[in-house]
Amino acid sequence: MAKKQASFEDRLMELEDLVKKMEGGSLPLSEALAAYETGMKLSKELTEELSAAEKKMLELSGGQTAAMEDAP
């Protein structure tokens, strides 16, 4: 059975946690490299998901996003 993918929000929190650990500077090199690799994968997945959501919103709105962007 296929493994269910974590939600967007869960993956974003995972990415944020990885960044904090890496910024802390206390990870050994091998762990820092593994964290970087995982972070890059998560970043790519999240960017692709956001792009797909934006495309869907444009389709649903008939390309009229300017009104939404200008709204308070």
N, C-alpha and C positions, 0 to 999 in steps of 0.2 A: 504494500500500500504506500502511496506517495505521502511524503512528509508535508504537512500543512505549513505554509510560509507564515512567519510572524507578521503581525500587523505593521503598517507603515510606522505608527507611533512607537512600537516596541523596537523596531530596527533603528529608528532615529535615536532613541534613548541609548541603545547599545553603542551606536556610533559616538554619541556624546561622551559616554563612559570611557570608551577607548581613547578618545582625544585627551580627556582629563588624565588618564593613566600615563599616556605618552608625554604630556606636558609636564607631569610630575618629575620626570627624569630619573625615576628609580628602577625602571624596567631594565633587565639585562638585555644586551643587544639582540639575542635570538628572540626574546619575547617582544621586544619593540618592533622587530621586523615582521613578526607574525601579526601583531596588532595593526601595523601599518597596512599589511596585505588585506586583512579582514576589513579594515576601515575603508580602503579604496574600493573593495567589492561592495560594501554597504552603500557607500557614496554613489557609486554608479547605479545600483539598483534603485535607490531613492530618487535620484535625478531622473531616471527613466520613468519611474512611476509618476512623478510630478509632471513630467512632460506629457504623459498619456492623459493625466487628469485635465491638464490645461487644454489639450486638443479636444477632449470630450466636452469641456465647458464651451469652447468655441463652436463646436458643432451644435450643441444644444441651444446656444444663444443666437445662432445664425451669424456669428462673427461680430456681434455687437457687444464687445467687452469694454469699449471706451466708456460707456455710461456707467458700468460697474466700477471702473478704475477711478472715475471722477467723483463718485458718490462719497459722502462723508462717512 
